[in-house]
């Protein structure tokens, strides 16, 4: 069996099992997320090693991701593709209207849940970021298509 037929076989099996394709795993620590709206790459966030993140699409040598209210970019060379069953994906933002925002004054940890046990990334200083909800202990945001949290006491 040649490489082409092997790949076709794998993708046929994957398609039949209803896998979630648009995800990747970081293979290094502090993988940057870049903003390219100005035409220059500006580092706006960092991703943790070994975690799965969701992307909008493939963009050549980059993953196109959702970062606040704009598209960010992550270098593919610092990641590997991830195949996840759709029915096993938790905490994914389908579509939430974002009405408010904040400005980070320092590097800010982003957490998987409101108990602040697992850091899933960082937002770098001086970033305007959309906010979903705020209460006494945390802010709720969307971080690379995941519902995520920021502690207000940090």
N, CA, C and O atoms as a GROMACS GRO file, in nm:
protein
  616
    1UNK      N    1   0.085  -0.117   0.000
    1UNK     CA    2   0.000   0.000   0.000
    1UNK      C    3   0.090   0.124   0.000
    1UNK      O    4   0.180   0.135   0.084
    2UNK      N    5   0.067   0.217  -0.093
    2UNK     CA    6   0.149   0.338  -0.098
    2UNK      C    7   0.094   0.445  -0.002
    2UNK      O    8  -0.012   0.428   0.058
    3UNK      N    9   0.170   0.553   0.012
    3UNK     CA   10   0.135   0.658   0.108
    3UNK      C   11  -0.001   0.720   0.079
    3UNK      O   12  -0.079   0.745   0.171
    4UNK      N   13  -0.031   0.746  -0.048
    4UNK     CA   14  -0.158   0.809  -0.085
    4UNK      C   15  -0.276   0.722  -0.044
    4UNK      O   16  -0.372   0.770   0.015
    5UNK      N   17  -0.270   0.594  -0.076
    5UNK     CA   18  -0.382   0.506  -0.042
    5UNK      C   19  -0.393   0.488   0.110
    5UNK      O   20  -0.503   0.474   0.162
    6UNK      N   21  -0.279   0.487   0.180
    6UNK     CA   22  -0.281   0.478   0.326
    6UNK      C   23  -0.350   0.600   0.386
    6UNK      O   24  -0.435   0.587   0.474
    7UNK      N   25  -0.313   0.720   0.337
    7UNK     CA   26  -0.376   0.843   0.387
    7UNK      C   27  -0.525   0.846   0.356
    7UNK      O   28  -0.605   0.884   0.441
    8UNK      N   29  -0.563   0.805   0.236
    8UNK     CA   30  -0.706   0.801   0.200
    8UNK      C   31  -0.781   0.707   0.293
    8UNK      O   32  -0.893   0.738   0.336
    9UNK      N   33  -0.720   0.594   0.324
    9UNK     CA   34  -0.782   0.497   0.414
    9UNK      C   35  -0.800   0.555   0.554
    9UNK      O   36  -0.905   0.539   0.615
   10UNK      N   37  -0.696   0.623   0.602
   10UNK     CA   38  -0.704   0.684   0.736
   10UNK      C   39  -0.813   0.790   0.739
   10UNK      O   40  -0.895   0.791   0.831
   11UNK      N   41  -0.817   0.880   0.639
   11UNK     CA   42  -0.916   0.986   0.639
   11UNK      C   43  -1.058   0.933   0.621
   11UNK      O   44  -1.153   0.991   0.672
   12UNK      N   45  -1.072   0.822   0.548
   12UNK     CA   46  -1.204   0.760   0.532
   12UNK      C   47  -1.251   0.708   0.667
   12UNK      O   48  -1.367   0.727   0.704
   13UNK      N   49  -1.162   0.642   0.742
   13UNK     CA   50  -1.196   0.592   0.875
   13UNK      C   51  -1.227   0.707   0.970
   13UNK      O   52  -1.324   0.702   1.045
   14UNK      N   53  -1.145   0.810   0.966
   14UNK     CA   54  -1.165   0.926   1.052
   14UNK      C   55  -1.298   0.993   1.020
   14UNK      O   56  -1.374   1.026   1.112
   15UNK      N   57  -1.328   1.012   0.894
   15UNK     CA   58  -1.454   1.076   0.852
   15UNK      C   59  -1.573   0.994   0.901
   15UNK      O   60  -1.671   1.050   0.949
   16UNK      N   61  -1.565   0.863   0.888
   16UNK     CA   62  -1.674   0.777   0.930
   16UNK      C   63  -1.695   0.778   1.081
   16UNK      O   64  -1.807   0.753   1.127
   17UNK      N   65  -1.591   0.806   1.158
   17UNK     CA   66  -1.602   0.808   1.304
   17UNK      C   67  -1.637   0.947   1.356
   17UNK      O   68  -1.645   0.967   1.477
   18UNK      N   69  -1.658   1.044   1.265
   18UNK     CA   70  -1.704   1.177   1.304
   18UNK      C   71  -1.605   1.250   1.394
   18UNK      O   72  -1.644   1.305   1.497
   19UNK      N   73  -1.478   1.250   1.357
   19UNK     CA   74  -1.375   1.318   1.435
   19UNK      C   75  -1.383   1.469   1.418
   19UNK      O   76  -1.434   1.519   1.317
   20UNK      N   77  -1.331   1.541   1.517
   20UNK     CA   78  -1.320   1.685   1.513
   20UNK      C   79  -1.180   1.716   1.463
   20UNK      O   80  -1.083   1.689   1.533
   21UNK      N   81  -1.167   1.772   1.344
   21UNK     CA   82  -1.037   1.791   1.281
   21UNK      C   83  -0.967   1.921   1.319
   21UNK      O   84  -0.844   1.924   1.328
   22UNK      N   85  -1.041   2.026   1.341
   22UNK     CA   86  -0.980   2.157   1.355
   22UNK      C   87  -0.920   2.180   1.492
   22UNK      O   88  -0.961   2.270   1.565
   23UNK      N   89  -0.823   2.097   1.526
   23UNK     CA   90  -0.755   2.114   1.654
   23UNK      C   91  -0.608   2.076   1.639
   23UNK      O   92  -0.570   2.001   1.549
   24UNK      N   93  -0.528   2.129   1.729
   24UNK     CA   94  -0.385   2.098   1.730
   24UNK      C   95  -0.336   2.094   1.874
   24UNK      O   96  -0.399   2.149   1.964
   25UNK      N   97  -0.223   2.027   1.895
   25UNK     CA   98  -0.160   2.017   2.027
   25UNK      C   99  -0.026   2.088   2.019
   25UNK      O  100   0.049   2.070   1.923
   26UNK      N  101   0.004   2.170   2.118
   26UNK     CA  102   0.133   2.239   2.122
   26UNK      C  103   0.241   2.141   2.170
   26UNK      O  104   0.219   2.064   2.263
   27UNK      N  105   0.357   2.146   2.105
   27UNK     CA  106   0.467   2.056   2.141
   27UNK      C  107   0.580   2.130   2.209
   27UNK      O  108   0.684   2.070   2.240
   28UNK      N  109   0.563   2.259   2.234
   28UNK     CA  110   0.662   2.342   2.302
   28UNK      C  111   0.590   2.427   2.406
   28UNK      O  112   0.468   2.444   2.400
   29UNK      N  113   0.664   2.481   2.499
   29UNK     CA  114   0.608   2.574   2.598
   29UNK      C  115   0.603   2.715   2.539
   29UNK      O  116   0.685   2.751   2.454
   30UNK      N  117   0.507   2.793   2.585
   30UNK     CA  118   0.494   2.934   2.547
   30UNK      C  119   0.490   2.955   2.396
   30UNK      O  120   0.562   3.040   2.343
   31UNK      N  121   0.406   2.878   2.328
   31UNK     CA  122   0.389   2.895   2.183
   31UNK      C  123   0.313   3.026   2.159
   31UNK      O  124   0.204   3.044   2.212
   32UNK      N  125   0.370   3.116   2.079
   32UNK     CA  126   0.306   3.247   2.059
   32UNK      C  127   0.182   3.242   1.969
   32UNK      O  128   0.174   3.162   1.875
   33UNK      N  129   0.089   3.330   2.000
   33UNK     CA  130  -0.024   3.361   1.912
   33UNK      C  131   0.005   3.500   1.858
   33UNK      O  132   0.034   3.592   1.935
   34UNK      N  133  -0.002   3.516   1.727
   34UNK     CA  134   0.031   3.644   1.663
   34UNK      C  135  -0.093   3.711   1.605
   34UNK      O  136  -0.185   3.645   1.557
   35UNK      N  137  -0.092   3.842   1.611
   35UNK     CA  138  -0.190   3.928   1.545
   35UNK      C  139  -0.122   3.982   1.418
   35UNK      O  140  -0.008   4.028   1.424
   36UNK      N  141  -0.191   3.976   1.305
   36UNK     CA  142  -0.133   4.023   1.179
   36UNK      C  143  -0.218   4.133   1.115
   36UNK      O  144  -0.202   4.162   0.997
   37UNK      N  145  -0.307   4.196   1.192
   37UNK     CA  146  -0.397   4.297   1.135
   37UNK      C  147  -0.322   4.419   1.083
   37UNK      O  148  -0.370   4.485   0.990
   38UNK      N  149  -0.208   4.450   1.140
   38UNK     CA  150  -0.132   4.568   1.097
   38UNK      C  151  -0.040   4.536   0.979
   38UNK      O  152   0.022   4.626   0.923
   39UNK      N  153  -0.032   4.409   0.941
   39UNK     CA  154   0.061   4.368   0.836
   39UNK      C  155   0.193   4.321   0.893
   39UNK      O  156   0.279   4.271   0.820
   40UNK      N  157   0.210   4.337   1.026
   40UNK     CA  158   0.329   4.288   1.096
   40UNK      C  159   0.283   4.188   1.201
   40UNK      O  160   0.176   4.203   1.260
   41UNK      N  161   0.365   4.088   1.225
   41UNK     CA  162   0.330   3.990   1.328
   41UNK      C  163   0.359   4.048   1.466
   41UNK      O  164   0.473   4.082   1.498
   42UNK      N  165   0.254   4.059   1.548
   42UNK     CA  166   0.265   4.110   1.684
   42UNK      C  167   0.222   3.998   1.778
   42UNK      O  168   0.111   3.946   1.766
   43UNK      N  169   0.308   3.963   1.872
   43UNK     CA  170   0.278   3.857   1.968
   43UNK      C  171   0.174   3.909   2.067
   43UNK      O  172   0.194   4.012   2.131
   44UNK      N  173   0.060   3.836   2.079
   44UNK     CA  174  -0.049   3.881   2.166
   44UNK      C  175  -0.082   3.781   2.275
   44UNK      O  176  -0.148   3.816   2.373
   45UNK      N  177  -0.038   3.655   2.260
   45UNK     CA  178  -0.070   3.554   2.359
   45UNK      C  179   0.029   3.439   2.355
   45UNK      O  180   0.111   3.429   2.263
   46UNK      N  181   0.019   3.352   2.455
   46UNK     CA  182   0.106   3.235   2.465
   46UNK      C  183   0.021   3.113   2.497
   46UNK      O  184  -0.077   3.122   2.571
   47UNK      N  185   0.060   2.998   2.441
   47UNK     CA  186  -0.012   2.874   2.465
   47UNK      C  187   0.075   2.777   2.545
   47UNK      O  188   0.198   2.777   2.531
   48UNK      N  189   0.013   2.697   2.627
   48UNK     CA  190   0.082   2.600   2.711
   48UNK      C  191   0.119   2.474   2.632
   48UNK      O  192   0.050   2.438   2.537
   49UNK      N  193   0.227   2.408   2.671
   49UNK     CA  194   0.274   2.286   2.606
   49UNK      C  195   0.179   2.169   2.636
   49UNK      O  196   0.134   2.151   2.748
   50UNK      N  197   0.151   2.090   2.531
   50UNK     CA  198   0.078   1.965   2.548
   50UNK      C  199  -0.072   1.979   2.556
   50UNK      O  200  -0.141   1.880   2.584
   51UNK      N  201  -0.127   2.099   2.532
   51UNK     CA  202  -0.272   2.117   2.539
   51UNK      C  203  -0.332   2.124   2.398
   51UNK      O  204  -0.263   2.159   2.302
   52UNK      N  205  -0.459   2.089   2.388
   52UNK     CA  206  -0.530   2.094   2.261
   52UNK      C  207  -0.601   2.227   2.246
   52UNK      O  208  -0.668   2.274   2.337
   53UNK      N  209  -0.584   2.287   2.129
   53UNK     CA  210  -0.649   2.414   2.096
   53UNK      C  211  -0.724   2.397   1.965
   53UNK      O  212  -0.687   2.315   1.882
   54UNK      N  213  -0.829   2.474   1.947
   54UNK     CA  214  -0.912   2.464   1.828
   54UNK      C  215  -0.878   2.578   1.734
   54UNK      O  216  -0.853   2.690   1.776
   55UNK      N  217  -0.878   2.547   1.606
   55UNK     CA  218  -0.845   2.647   1.506
   55UNK      C  219  -0.965   2.671   1.416
   55UNK      O  220  -1.057   2.589   1.408
   56UNK      N  221  -0.962   2.785   1.348
   56UNK     CA  222  -1.065   2.817   1.251
   56UNK      C  223  -1.038   2.744   1.121
   56UNK      O  224  -1.127   2.686   1.060
   57UNK      N  225  -0.909   2.750   1.080
   57UNK     CA  226  -0.873   2.686   0.953
   57UNK      C  227  -0.722   2.672   0.940
   57UNK      O  228  -0.645   2.725   1.020
   58UNK      N  229  -0.684   2.600   0.839
   58UNK     CA  230  -0.545   2.588   0.797
   58UNK      C  231  -0.510   2.714   0.720
   58UNK      O  232  -0.591   2.765   0.643
   59UNK      N  233  -0.390   2.766   0.741
   59UNK     CA  234  -0.348   2.888   0.672
   59UNK      C  235  -0.200   2.872   0.633
   59UNK      O  236  -0.114   2.942   0.684
   60UNK      N  237  -0.175   2.779   0.541
   60UNK     CA  238  -0.037   2.753   0.497
   60UNK      C  239   0.045   2.693   0.609
   60UNK      O  240   0.015   2.584   0.657
   61UNK      N  241   0.149   2.763   0.652
   61UNK     CA  242   0.235   2.717   0.762
   61UNK      C  243   0.182   2.758   0.899
   61UNK      O  244   0.252   2.748   0.999
   62UNK      N  245   0.057   2.804   0.902
   62UNK     CA  246  -0.002   2.858   1.024
   62UNK      C  247  -0.138   2.794   1.053
   62UNK      O  248  -0.204   2.743   0.962
   63UNK      N  249  -0.177   2.798   1.180
   63UNK     CA  250  -0.315   2.769   1.221
   63UNK      C  251  -0.381   2.906   1.239
   63UNK      O  252  -0.327   2.993   1.307
   64UNK      N  253  -0.496   2.924   1.179
   64UNK     CA  254  -0.574   3.046   1.199
   64UNK      C  255  -0.667   3.020   1.317
   64UNK      O  256  -0.746   2.926   1.314
   65UNK      N  257  -0.659   3.105   1.420
   65UNK     CA  258  -0.734   3.084   1.543
   65UNK      C  259  -0.816   3.208   1.577
   65UNK      O  260  -0.791   3.317   1.526
   66UNK      N  261  -0.913   3.190   1.665
   66UNK     CA  262  -0.991   3.303   1.715
   66UNK      C  263  -0.923   3.356   1.841
   66UNK      O  264  -0.904   3.281   1.936
   67UNK      N  265  -0.888   3.483   1.841
   67UNK     CA  266  -0.826   3.547   1.958
   67UNK      C  267  -0.902   3.676   1.984
   67UNK      O  268  -0.892   3.770   1.905
   68UNK      N  269  -0.976   3.680   2.090
   68UNK     CA  270  -1.066   3.790   2.120
   68UNK      C  271  -1.160   3.811   2.002
   68UNK      O  272  -1.230   3.717   1.963
   69UNK      N  273  -1.162   3.932   1.945
   69UNK     CA  274  -1.254   3.956   1.833
   69UNK      C  275  -1.182   3.960   1.699
   69UNK      O  276  -1.233   4.019   1.604
   70UNK      N  277  -1.063   3.899   1.690
   70UNK     CA  278  -0.990   3.895   1.563
   70UNK      C  279  -0.926   3.758   1.544
   70UNK      O  280  -0.924   3.676   1.635
   71UNK      N  281  -0.874   3.737   1.426
   71UNK     CA  282  -0.805   3.611   1.396
   71UNK      C  283  -0.658   3.623   1.430
   71UNK      O  284  -0.590   3.717   1.389
   72UNK      N  285  -0.610   3.525   1.505
   72UNK     CA  286  -0.469   3.516   1.537
   72UNK      C  287  -0.407   3.402   1.459
   72UNK      O  288  -0.477   3.327   1.391
   73UNK      N  289  -0.275   3.388   1.470
   73UNK     CA  290  -0.204   3.285   1.395
   73UNK      C  291  -0.101   3.218   1.484
   73UNK      O  292  -0.031   3.283   1.562
   74UNK      N  293  -0.092   3.084   1.470
   74UNK     CA  294   0.002   3.002   1.546
   74UNK      C  295   0.083   2.922   1.446
   74UNK      O  296   0.027   2.860   1.356
   75UNK      N  297   0.217   2.923   1.462
   75UNK     CA  298   0.304   2.849   1.370
   75UNK      C  299   0.280   2.699   1.385
   75UNK      O  300   0.280   2.645   1.496
   76UNK      N  301   0.260   2.632   1.271
   76UNK     CA  302   0.237   2.487   1.273
   76UNK      C  303   0.358   2.410   1.324
   76UNK      O  304   0.342   2.304   1.385
   77UNK      N  305   0.478   2.461   1.300
   77UNK     CA  306   0.599   2.388   1.338
   77UNK      C  307   0.610   2.369   1.490
   77UNK      O  308   0.689   2.286   1.535
   78UNK      N  309   0.533   2.442   1.568
   78UNK     CA  310   0.535   2.430   1.713
   78UNK      C  311   0.418   2.346   1.765
   78UNK      O  312   0.388   2.345   1.884
   79UNK      N  313   0.351   2.276   1.671
   79UNK     CA  314   0.232   2.198   1.706
   79UNK      C  315   0.230   2.067   1.629
   79UNK      O  316   0.311   2.042   1.540
   80UNK      N  317   0.134   1.983   1.666
   80UNK     CA  318   0.100   1.866   1.585
   80UNK      C  319  -0.052   1.859   1.578
   80UNK      O  320  -0.121   1.906   1.668
   81UNK      N  321  -0.104   1.801   1.471
   81UNK     CA  322  -0.249   1.792   1.455
   81UNK      C  323  -0.308   1.701   1.560
   81UNK      O  324  -0.242   1.610   1.609
   82UNK      N  325  -0.431   1.728   1.595
   82UNK     CA  326  -0.502   1.651   1.696
   82UNK      C  327  -0.633   1.602   1.637
   82UNK      O  328  -0.705   1.678   1.571
   83UNK      N  329  -0.665   1.477   1.660
   83UNK     CA  330  -0.791   1.420   1.615
   83UNK      C  331  -0.872   1.384   1.737
   83UNK      O  332  -0.835   1.296   1.815
   84UNK      N  333  -0.984   1.452   1.754
   84UNK     CA  334  -1.066   1.435   1.873
   84UNK      C  335  -1.208   1.400   1.830
   84UNK      O  336  -1.261   1.461   1.737
   85UNK      N  337  -1.268   1.303   1.896
   85UNK     CA  338  -1.408   1.271   1.868
   85UNK      C  339  -1.494   1.391   1.902
   85UNK      O  340  -1.478   1.451   2.009
   86UNK      N  341  -1.584   1.426   1.814
   86UNK     CA  342  -1.669   1.543   1.838
   86UNK      C  343  -1.748   1.530   1.966
   86UNK      O  344  -1.769   1.628   2.037
   87UNK      N  345  -1.792   1.408   1.998
   87UNK     CA  346  -1.874   1.392   2.119
   87UNK      C  347  -1.790   1.395   2.246
   87UNK      O  348  -1.846   1.390   2.356
   88UNK      N  349  -1.656   1.404   2.235
   88UNK     CA  350  -1.568   1.413   2.352
   88UNK      C  351  -1.519   1.555   2.376
   88UNK      O  352  -1.449   1.581   2.475
   89UNK      N  353  -1.554   1.648   2.289
   89UNK     CA  354  -1.508   1.786   2.302
   89UNK      C  355  -1.597   1.860   2.401
   89UNK      O  356  -1.719   1.866   2.386
   90UNK      N  357  -1.533   1.916   2.503
   90UNK     CA  358  -1.606   1.990   2.607
   90UNK      C  359  -1.565   2.136   2.603
   90UNK      O  360  -1.457   2.170   2.553
   91UNK      N  361  -1.650   2.221   2.654
   91UNK     CA  362  -1.614   2.360   2.678
   91UNK      C  363  -1.584   2.440   2.552
   91UNK      O  364  -1.511   2.539   2.558
   92UNK      N  365  -1.639   2.399   2.438
   92UNK     CA  366  -1.613   2.471   2.313
   92UNK      C  367  -1.721   2.576   2.291
   92UNK      O  368  -1.840   2.548   2.306
   93UNK      N  369  -1.677   2.695   2.257
   93UNK     CA  370  -1.769   2.804   2.229
   93UNK      C  371  -1.828   2.786   2.090
   93UNK      O  372  -1.755   2.790   1.991
   94UNK      N  373  -1.957   2.766   2.082
   94UNK     CA  374  -2.022   2.754   1.952
   94UNK      C  375  -2.043   2.893   1.894
   94UNK      O  376  -1.991   2.921   1.786
   95UNK      N  377  -2.114   2.980   1.959
   95UNK     CA  378  -2.128   3.119   1.920
   95UNK      C  379  -2.185   3.197   2.037
   95UNK      O  380  -2.300   3.176   2.077
   96UNK      N  381  -2.106   3.283   2.090
   96UNK     CA  382  -2.148   3.366   2.203
   96UNK      C  383  -2.125   3.511   2.164
   96UNK      O  384  -2.018   3.546   2.115
   97UNK      N  385  -2.224   3.595   2.185
   97UNK     CA  386  -2.208   3.736   2.154
   97UNK      C  387  -2.123   3.803   2.261
   97UNK      O  388  -2.153   3.795   2.380
   98UNK      N  389  -2.018   3.870   2.218
   98UNK     CA  390  -1.928   3.937   2.310
   98UNK      C  391  -1.957   4.087   2.306
   98UNK      O  392  -1.949   4.148   2.199
   99UNK      N  393  -1.990   4.146   2.420
   99UNK     CA  394  -2.032   4.286   2.423
   99UNK      C  395  -1.932   4.378   2.494
   99UNK      O  396  -1.932   4.499   2.467
  100UNK      N  397  -1.849   4.326   2.582
  100UNK     CA  398  -1.762   4.408   2.664
  100UNK      C  399  -1.617   4.366   2.644
  100UNK      O  400  -1.590   4.258   2.592
  101UNK      N  401  -1.525   4.452   2.686
  101UNK     CA  402  -1.383   4.418   2.672
  101UNK      C  403  -1.303   4.475   2.790
  101UNK      O  404  -1.353   4.556   2.868
  102UNK      N  405  -1.179   4.431   2.800
  102UNK     CA  406  -1.087   4.482   2.902
  102UNK      C  407  -0.951   4.498   2.836
  102UNK      O  408  -0.928   4.449   2.725
  103UNK      N  409  -0.861   4.567   2.904
  103UNK     CA  410  -0.725   4.586   2.856
  103UNK      C  411  -0.630   4.525   2.959
  103UNK      O  412  -0.635   4.560   3.077
  104UNK      N  413  -0.545   4.433   2.915
  104UNK     CA  414  -0.451   4.370   3.008
  104UNK      C  415  -0.338   4.466   3.041
  104UNK      O  416  -0.284   4.531   2.951
  105UNK      N  417  -0.303   4.476   3.168
  105UNK     CA  418  -0.192   4.562   3.212
  105UNK      C  419  -0.063   4.482   3.223
  105UNK      O  420   0.047   4.538   3.216
  106UNK      N  421  -0.076   4.351   3.241
  106UNK     CA  422   0.040   4.263   3.254
  106UNK      C  423   0.007   4.129   3.187
  106UNK      O  424  -0.106   4.107   3.144
  107UNK      N  425   0.105   4.041   3.178
  107UNK     CA  426   0.081   3.907   3.126
  107UNK      C  427  -0.023   3.841   3.216
  107UNK      O  428  -0.006   3.834   3.337
  108UNK      N  429  -0.131   3.792   3.156
  108UNK     CA  430  -0.246   3.743   3.232
  108UNK      C  431  -0.272   3.596   3.201
  108UNK      O  432  -0.288   3.558   3.085
  109UNK      N  433  -0.276   3.513   3.307
  109UNK     CA  434  -0.306   3.371   3.289
  109UNK      C  435  -0.451   3.350   3.249
  109UNK      O  436  -0.541   3.420   3.296
  110UNK      N  437  -0.472   3.253   3.160
  110UNK     CA  438  -0.605   3.211   3.117
  110UNK      C  439  -0.624   3.068   3.168
  110UNK      O  440  -0.538   2.983   3.149
  111UNK      N  441  -0.739   3.043   3.232
  111UNK     CA  442  -0.764   2.914   3.296
  111UNK      C  443  -0.878   2.839   3.228
  111UNK      O  444  -0.966   2.897   3.166
  112UNK      N  445  -0.871   2.706   3.243
  112UNK     CA  446  -0.973   2.618   3.186
  112UNK      C  447  -1.107   2.631   3.257
  112UNK      O  448  -1.212   2.617   3.195
  113UNK      N  449  -1.103   2.657   3.388
  113UNK     CA  450  -1.229   2.670   3.461
  113UNK      C  451  -1.219   2.780   3.566
  113UNK      O  452  -1.111   2.836   3.590
  114UNK      N  453  -1.330   2.810   3.629
  114UNK     CA  454  -1.334   2.922   3.724
  114UNK      C  455  -1.271   2.887   3.859
  114UNK      O  456  -1.271   2.970   3.949
  115UNK      N  457  -1.218   2.766   3.874
  115UNK     CA  458  -1.146   2.728   3.996
  115UNK      C  459  -0.996   2.754   3.983
  115UNK      O  460  -0.922   2.741   4.080
  116UNK      N  461  -0.952   2.792   3.862
  116UNK     CA  462  -0.814   2.835   3.835
  116UNK      C  463  -0.710   2.726   3.862
  116UNK      O  464  -0.601   2.756   3.912
  117UNK      N  465  -0.743   2.600   3.829
  117UNK     CA  466  -0.649   2.490   3.849
  117UNK      C  467  -0.553   2.472   3.733
  117UNK      O  468  -0.436   2.440   3.755
  118UNK      N  469  -0.598   2.494   3.611
  118UNK     CA  470  -0.515   2.462   3.495
  118UNK      C  471  -0.501   2.582   3.403
  118UNK      O  472  -0.600   2.629   3.346
  119UNK      N  473  -0.380   2.632   3.388
  119UNK     CA  474  -0.352   2.742   3.295
  119UNK      C  475  -0.349   2.685   3.154
  119UNK      O  476  -0.280   2.587   3.127
  120UNK      N  477  -0.426   2.746   3.064
  120UNK     CA  478  -0.427   2.699   2.924
  120UNK      C  479  -0.358   2.798   2.831
  120UNK      O  480  -0.339   2.769   2.713
  121UNK      N  481  -0.322   2.913   2.882
  121UNK     CA  482  -0.253   3.012   2.800
  121UNK      C  483  -0.236   3.142   2.874
  121UNK      O  484  -0.268   3.154   2.992
  122UNK      N  485  -0.185   3.240   2.801
  122UNK     CA  486  -0.163   3.373   2.859
  122UNK      C  487  -0.201   3.479   2.755
  122UNK      O  488  -0.184   3.459   2.635
  123UNK      N  489  -0.252   3.590   2.804
  123UNK     CA  490  -0.274   3.707   2.720
  123UNK      C  491  -0.165   3.806   2.759
  123UNK      O  492  -0.146   3.835   2.877
  124UNK      N  493  -0.094   3.856   2.661
  124UNK     CA  494   0.018   3.945   2.687
  124UNK      C  495  -0.030   4.085   2.725
  124UNK      O  496  -0.147   4.118   2.703
  125UNK      N  497   0.058   4.169   2.783
  125UNK     CA  498   0.019   4.304   2.826
  125UNK      C  499  -0.030   4.392   2.711
  125UNK      O  500   0.007   4.373   2.595
  126UNK      N  501  -0.115   4.486   2.746
  126UNK     CA  502  -0.169   4.587   2.654
  126UNK      C  503  -0.254   4.530   2.542
  126UNK      O  504  -0.254   4.581   2.430
  127UNK      N  505  -0.327   4.421   2.573
  127UNK     CA  506  -0.417   4.361   2.474
  127UNK      C  507  -0.562   4.391   2.512
  127UNK      O  508  -0.604   4.366   2.624
  128UNK      N  509  -0.636   4.446   2.417
  128UNK     CA  510  -0.779   4.466   2.435
  128UNK      C  511  -0.845   4.333   2.404
  128UNK      O  512  -0.826   4.278   2.296
  129UNK      N  513  -0.922   4.280   2.499
  129UNK     CA  514  -0.976   4.146   2.486
  129UNK      C  515  -1.125   4.147   2.520
  129UNK      O  516  -1.167   4.211   2.616
  130UNK      N  517  -1.203   4.076   2.441
  130UNK     CA  518  -1.347   4.070   2.464
  130UNK      C  519  -1.381   3.986   2.586
  130UNK      O  520  -1.313   3.888   2.618
  131UNK      N  521  -1.486   4.026   2.652
  131UNK     CA  522  -1.531   3.968   2.778
  131UNK      C  523  -1.674   3.916   2.762
  131UNK      O  524  -1.759   3.985   2.705
  132UNK      N  525  -1.700   3.796   2.810
  132UNK     CA  526  -1.836   3.740   2.804
  132UNK      C  527  -1.916   3.771   2.928
  132UNK      O  528  -2.035   3.804   2.922
  133UNK      N  529  -1.849   3.758   3.042
  133UNK     CA  530  -1.919   3.771   3.170
  133UNK      C  531  -1.818   3.809   3.278
  133UNK      O  532  -1.700   3.775   3.270
  134UNK      N  533  -1.866   3.880   3.378
  134UNK     CA  534  -1.780   3.913   3.491
  134UNK      C  535  -1.860   3.895   3.620
  134UNK      O  536  -1.978   3.929   3.626
  135UNK      N  537  -1.794   3.841   3.722
  135UNK     CA  538  -1.856   3.836   3.854
  135UNK      C  539  -1.750   3.872   3.958
  135UNK      O  540  -1.646   3.926   3.922
  136UNK      N  541  -1.774   3.844   4.084
  136UNK     CA  542  -1.680   3.885   4.190
  136UNK      C  543  -1.544   3.819   4.181
  136UNK      O  544  -1.444   3.879   4.221
  137UNK      N  545  -1.536   3.697   4.129
  137UNK     CA  546  -1.412   3.620   4.131
  137UNK      C  547  -1.342   3.605   3.997
  137UNK      O  548  -1.220   3.585   3.993
  138UNK      N  549  -1.416   3.613   3.888
  138UNK     CA  550  -1.354   3.582   3.759
  138UNK      C  551  -1.422   3.656   3.643
  138UNK      O  552  -1.533   3.708   3.654
  139UNK      N  553  -1.348   3.659   3.532
  139UNK     CA  554  -1.402   3.703   3.403
  139UNK      C  555  -1.411   3.580   3.314
  139UNK      O  556  -1.322   3.495   3.316
  140UNK      N  557  -1.516   3.571   3.238
  140UNK     CA  558  -1.535   3.460   3.144
  140UNK      C  559  -1.506   3.515   3.004
  140UNK      O  560  -1.561   3.618   2.965
  141UNK      N  561  -1.420   3.444   2.929
  141UNK     CA  562  -1.381   3.488   2.795
  141UNK      C  563  -1.386   3.369   2.699
  141UNK      O  564  -1.412   3.256   2.740
  142UNK      N  565  -1.360   3.396   2.572
  142UNK     CA  566  -1.338   3.291   2.473
  142UNK      C  567  -1.190   3.298   2.437
  142UNK      O  568  -1.141   3.404   2.396
  143UNK      N  569  -1.119   3.186   2.453
  143UNK     CA  570  -0.976   3.180   2.425
  143UNK      C  571  -0.953   3.065   2.328
  143UNK      O  572  -0.965   2.948   2.365
  144UNK      N  573  -0.919   3.097   2.203
  144UNK     CA  574  -0.901   2.999   2.096
  144UNK      C  575  -1.021   2.904   2.090
  144UNK      O  576  -1.006   2.782   2.084
  145UNK      N  577  -1.138   2.963   2.091
  145UNK     CA  578  -1.266   2.896   2.078
  145UNK      C  579  -1.306   2.813   2.200
  145UNK      O  580  -1.404   2.739   2.194
  146UNK      N  581  -1.234   2.824   2.309
  146UNK     CA  582  -1.271   2.760   2.436
  146UNK      C  583  -1.330   2.864   2.529
  146UNK      O  584  -1.283   2.978   2.534
  147UNK      N  585  -1.431   2.826   2.603
  147UNK     CA  586  -1.477   2.909   2.713
  147UNK      C  587  -1.367   2.901   2.819
  147UNK      O  588  -1.328   2.790   2.858
  148UNK      N  589  -1.316   3.014   2.866
  148UNK     CA  590  -1.204   3.017   2.959
  148UNK      C  591  -1.226   3.127   3.062
  148UNK      O  592  -1.322   3.203   3.053
  149UNK      N  593  -1.136   3.134   3.160
  149UNK     CA  594  -1.156   3.224   3.274
  149UNK      C  595  -1.028   3.297   3.312
  149UNK      O  596  -0.917   3.246   3.293
  150UNK      N  597  -1.046   3.417   3.365
  150UNK     CA  598  -0.936   3.496   3.421
  150UNK      C  599  -0.972   3.526   3.565
  150UNK      O  600  -1.085   3.563   3.595
  151UNK      N  601  -0.876   3.509   3.656
  151UNK     CA  602  -0.902   3.540   3.797
  151UNK      C  603  -0.892   3.689   3.820
  151UNK      O  604  -0.802   3.754   3.768
  152UNK      N  605  -0.982   3.745   3.896
  152UNK     CA  606  -0.981   3.889   3.923
  152UNK      C  607  -0.890   3.925   4.038
  152UNK      O  608  -0.865   4.043   4.062
  153UNK      N  609  -0.839   3.826   4.110
  153UNK     CA  610  -0.753   3.855   4.224
  153UNK      C  611  -0.605   3.847   4.188
  153UNK      O  612  -0.520   3.872   4.274
  154UNK      N  613  -0.572   3.812   4.065
  154UNK     CA  614  -0.432   3.799   4.024
  154UNK      C  615  -0.368   3.934   4.005
  154UNK      O  616  -0.250   3.942   3.970
   0.00000   0.00000   0.00000
